[in-house]
Amino acid sequence: LMDNLSSREKQIALMIKEGKTSAEIARALTLSQKTIDFHRANIRKKLGLESDDSGFVNLESYLNTHS
């Protein structure tokens, strides 16, 4: 599932699984929140979770259920 994520995306995905917000992740990794949001979008894209007619899939819930 997470094989096609970069090492940074995997690191961020693990923090998302732990329930951390973008702001908390940004502080922990000394990155901007905008950078974290960019990585979140890339993670969603690589996992095929882009918003569609069925609505927005919660990334934290998805990661906890599928990985």
Contact map, one row per residue, 1 for C-alpha under 8 A:
1111000000000000000000000000000000000000000000100000000000000000011
1111100001000000000000000000000000000000000000100000000000000000001
1111100000000000000000000000000000000000000000000000000000000000000
1111110000000000000000000000000000000000000001000000000000000000000
0111111111000000000000000000000000000000001001000000000000000000000
0001111111000000000000000000000000000000000000000000000000000000000
0000111111100000000000000000000000000000000000000000000000000000000
0000111111110000000000000000000000000000000000000000000000000000000
0000111111111000000000000000000000000011001000000000000000000000000
0100111111111100000000000000000000000000000000000000000000000000000
0000001111111110000000000000000000000000000000000000000000000000000
0000000111111111000000001000000000010011000000000000000000000000000
0000000011111111100000000000000000000001001000000000000000000010000
0000000001111111110000000000000000000000000000000000000000000000000
0000000000111111111100001000000000000000000000000000000000000000000
0000000000011111111110000000000000000000000000000000000000110010000
0000000000001111111100000000000000000000000000000000000000011011000
0000000000000111111100000000000000000000000000000000000000010000000
0000000000000011111110000000000000000000000000000000000000010000000
0000000000000011111111011000000000000000000000000000000000000000000
0000000000000001001111111000000000000000000000000000000000000000000
0000000000000000000111111100000010011000000000000000000000000000000
0000000000000000000011111110000010000000000000000000000000000000000
0000000000000000000111111111000000000000000000000000000000000000000
0000000000010010000111111111100010010000000000000000000000000000000
0000000000000000000001111111111110110000000000000000000000000000000
0000000000000000000000111111111100000000000000000000000000000000000
0000000000000000000000011111111000000000000000000000000000000000000
0000000000000000000000001111111000000000000000000000000000000000000
0000000000000000000000000111111100000000000000000000000000000000000
0000000000000000000000000111111110110000000000000000000000000000000
0000000000000000000000000110011111110000000000000000000000000000000
0000000000000000000001101100001111111000000000000000000000000000000
0000000000000000000000000000000111111100000000000000000000000000000
0000000000000000000000000100001111111110000000000000000000000000000
0000000000010000000001001100001111111111000000000000000000000000000
0000000000000000000001000000000011111111100000000000000000000000000
0000000000000000000000000000000001111111110000000000000000000000000
0000000010010000000000000000000000111111111000000000000000000000000
0000000010011000000000000000000000011111111100000000000000000000000
0000000000000000000000000000000000001111111110000000000000000000000
0000000000000000000000000000000000000111111111000000000000000000000
0000100010001000000000000000000000000011111111100000000000000000000
0000000000000000000000000000000000000001111111111100000000100000000
0000000000000000000000000000000000000000111111111100000000000000000
0001100000000000000000000000000000000000011111111000000000000000000
1100000000000000000000000000000000000000001111111000000000000000000
0000000000000000000000000000000000000000000111111100000000000000000
0000000000000000000000000000000000000000000111111110000010100000000
0000000000000000000000000000000000000000000110011111000100000000000
0000000000000000000000000000000000000000000000001111111110000000000
0000000000000000000000000000000000000000000000000111111100000000000
0000000000000000000000000000000000000000000000000011111000000000000
0000000000000000000000000000000000000000000000000011111100000000000
0000000000000000000000000000000000000000000000000011111110000000000
0000000000000000000000000000000000000000000000000111011111000000000
0000000000000000000000000000000000000000000000001010001111100100000
0000000000000000000000000000000000000000000000000000000111111100000
0000000000000001000000000000000000000000000100001000000011111110000
0000000000000001111000000000000000000000000000000000000001111111000
0000000000000000100000000000000000000000000000000000000001111111100
0000000000000000000000000000000000000000000000000000000011111111110
0000000000001001100000000000000000000000000000000000000000111111111
0000000000000000100000000000000000000000000000000000000000011111111
0000000000000000000000000000000000000000000000000000000000001111111
1000000000000000000000000000000000000000000000000000000000000111111
1100000000000000000000000000000000000000000000000000000000000011111
